[in-house]
Amino acid sequence: LNSEPYVRGDWKNRLRHITNVAQQKAHPNFHEPGFEASLKWSYAQLNEYLGETGAAPSGWVFDILEPTMKRLLVVAFQATRAHLKPCEGCFAFYAADFIIDSGLRVFLTEVQNGPDLRVSPGSGAVKQEVVSSMLAEVMAILVEVRARQVSGASLRQLDRKSVRVGKECRSRWS
């Protein structure tokens, strides 16, 4: 979401066409209560908005968007795999930015290593939930990896019922 309404052709005003929150921090009202939180929606909020406006069928975010984002991330990972080097006992966090155009096409625009995990009172409920659930998932991965190491079990495939990432979680940029 942008802090200012989108205006086609106004490419000089980053607050109108770059949805990245790091760019939106330049807005003079960014540090006012609730402003930062207003720039982030949950999947449920996006799904509701798209349904209410008739821009997408009900459930589009969960049935189409989420699997498409996962596929794009797999393609990006496969394209960079040769540059990733496994490091025993290490893992890395990556964040990804996507844009959805008016035709509901999904584009991966950026992958960052070292995403901002800081949660402040202004971050809002969406970021707090994302960071909390992600850290809980990381802890589940670490516990499972340690249990497998102790038992001598393979680390090639983690339990996908509780963990949504595979062995690549142990890689880092070279």
Wavefront OBJ file of the C-alpha trace (Angstrom):
o trace
v 0.000 0.000 0.000
v 1.124 3.541 -0.639
v 0.940 6.563 1.615
v -0.373 8.674 -1.280
v -2.870 7.740 -4.015
v -1.399 6.244 -7.172
v -1.244 8.621 -10.120
v -0.268 7.117 -13.452
v 2.756 8.869 -14.900
v 3.861 10.532 -11.653
v 7.116 8.554 -11.532
v 9.046 11.167 -9.555
v 6.881 10.784 -6.442
v 7.995 7.497 -4.876
v 5.208 7.723 -2.301
v 2.673 7.202 -5.102
v 4.102 4.207 -6.951
v 6.606 2.355 -4.758
v 4.764 0.266 -2.192
v 7.876 -0.684 -0.226
v 7.469 0.507 3.384
v 11.140 1.533 3.446
v 10.297 4.064 0.709
v 7.103 5.138 2.465
v 9.139 6.155 5.542
v 9.896 9.394 3.681
v 6.275 10.508 4.120
v 6.049 13.401 6.629
v 3.306 11.606 8.602
v 5.034 8.214 8.742
v 5.764 8.374 12.483
v 2.250 9.421 13.472
v 0.245 6.775 15.371
v -1.305 4.181 13.067
v 0.281 5.512 9.870
v 2.822 2.720 9.361
v 0.247 0.084 10.296
v -2.133 1.474 7.638
v 0.391 0.524 4.947
v 0.205 -3.212 5.732
v -2.721 -5.541 5.170
v -3.102 -9.165 6.093
v -4.002 -11.708 3.423
v -7.539 -11.720 4.842
v -7.814 -7.932 4.497
v -6.533 -8.039 0.921
v -8.876 -10.900 0.059
v -11.830 -9.006 1.528
v -10.942 -5.819 -0.363
v -10.538 -7.623 -3.694
v -13.849 -9.425 -3.168
v -15.746 -6.279 -2.124
v -14.463 -4.290 -5.101
v -15.075 -7.150 -7.528
v -11.413 -7.118 -8.541
v -10.993 -10.836 -7.811
v -13.173 -13.815 -6.962
v -13.641 -14.785 -3.325
v -10.657 -16.709 -2.030
v -8.305 -15.456 -4.773
v -5.585 -14.469 -2.280
v -5.440 -17.935 -0.735
v -6.215 -20.036 -3.818
v -4.198 -18.159 -6.459
v -1.951 -15.453 -4.990
v -0.250 -17.450 -2.248
v 0.593 -20.488 -4.451
v 1.797 -18.135 -7.227
v 4.105 -16.324 -4.812
v 5.505 -19.660 -3.640
v 6.130 -20.757 -7.256
v 7.903 -17.472 -8.036
v 10.104 -17.898 -4.974
v 11.025 -21.436 -6.028
v 11.996 -20.123 -9.489
v 14.106 -17.358 -7.903
v 15.768 -19.848 -5.580
v 16.499 -22.267 -8.409
v 17.964 -19.410 -10.482
v 20.363 -18.446 -7.673
v 21.021 -21.885 -6.237
v 24.557 -22.059 -7.644
v 25.448 -18.947 -5.611
v 24.188 -20.375 -2.316
v 26.582 -22.324 -0.156
v 25.395 -24.662 2.598
v 26.755 -23.828 6.001
v 26.259 -26.507 8.642
v 24.260 -25.185 11.569
v 23.364 -21.897 9.854
v 20.226 -20.534 8.294
v 19.180 -17.223 6.798
v 16.090 -15.074 6.609
v 14.955 -13.721 3.286
v 12.079 -11.405 2.505
v 10.374 -10.932 -0.841
v 8.334 -8.142 -2.373
v 5.592 -8.785 -4.895
v 3.403 -6.535 -7.006
v -0.030 -7.446 -8.339
v -1.109 -5.574 -11.466
v -4.648 -4.642 -12.484
v -4.936 -7.929 -14.393
v -4.092 -9.858 -11.197
v -0.706 -10.892 -12.551
v 1.805 -11.404 -9.752
v 5.409 -10.233 -10.082
v 8.338 -10.905 -7.764
v 10.128 -7.558 -7.587
v 12.809 -8.099 -4.969
v 14.331 -10.606 -2.568
v 16.249 -9.232 0.395
v 18.590 -11.045 2.713
v 18.233 -9.812 6.254
v 14.660 -8.473 6.351
v 13.656 -6.014 9.072
v 12.297 -8.062 11.974
v 11.907 -5.113 14.334
v 8.426 -4.716 15.736
v 7.519 -1.386 17.248
v 4.227 -0.034 18.568
v 3.679 1.623 15.168
v 4.308 -1.548 13.177
v 0.731 -2.705 13.553
v -0.892 -6.067 14.103
v -0.039 -7.479 10.672
v 3.737 -7.188 11.086
v 3.547 -8.330 14.694
v 1.673 -11.473 13.649
v 3.990 -12.194 10.705
v 7.152 -11.817 12.782
v 5.728 -13.804 15.727
v 4.534 -16.718 13.582
v 7.749 -16.717 11.533
v 9.918 -16.867 14.639
v 7.745 -19.673 16.050
v 8.226 -21.560 12.768
v 11.997 -21.001 12.905
v 12.038 -22.404 16.429
v 10.108 -25.471 15.230
v 12.684 -25.961 12.466
v 15.587 -25.618 14.901
v 14.022 -28.091 17.332
v 13.356 -30.593 14.551
v 16.872 -30.212 13.113
v 18.437 -30.733 16.544
v 16.242 -33.775 17.238
v 17.225 -35.267 13.879
v 20.912 -34.592 14.542
v 20.718 -36.311 17.934
v 18.882 -39.320 16.492
v 21.054 -39.523 13.371
v 18.066 -38.973 11.077
v 18.449 -37.288 7.703
v 18.091 -33.528 7.357
v 17.257 -33.791 3.656
v 13.511 -33.450 4.152
v 11.967 -31.810 7.189
v 8.449 -32.606 8.385
v 6.269 -30.541 6.033
v 3.294 -30.883 8.365
v 4.910 -28.538 10.859
v 7.557 -26.819 8.741
v 6.919 -25.194 5.367
v 10.509 -25.034 4.158
v 12.879 -27.761 3.099
v 16.594 -28.304 3.402
v 17.336 -24.958 1.743
v 16.740 -23.219 5.068
v 20.339 -24.094 5.891
v 21.800 -22.095 2.990
v 23.208 -18.609 2.947
v 24.482 -16.187 0.308
v 28.087 -16.776 -0.695
l 1 2 3 4 5 6 7 8 9 10 11 12 13 14 15 16 17 18 19 20 21 22 23 24 25 26 27 28 29 30 31 32 33 34 35 36 37 38 39 40 41 42 43 44 45 46 47 48 49 50 51 52 53 54 55 56 57 58 59 60 61 62 63 64 65 66 67 68 69 70 71 72 73 74 75 76 77 78 79 80 81 82 83 84 85 86 87 88 89 90 91 92 93 94 95 96 97 98 99 100 101 102 103 104 105 106 107 108 109 110 111 112 113 114 115 116 117 118 119 120 121 122 123 124 125 126 127 128 129 130 131 132 133 134 135 136 137 138 139 140 141 142 143 144 145 146 147 148 149 150 151 152 153 154 155 156 157 158 159 160 161 162 163 164 165 166 167 168 169 170 171 172 173 174
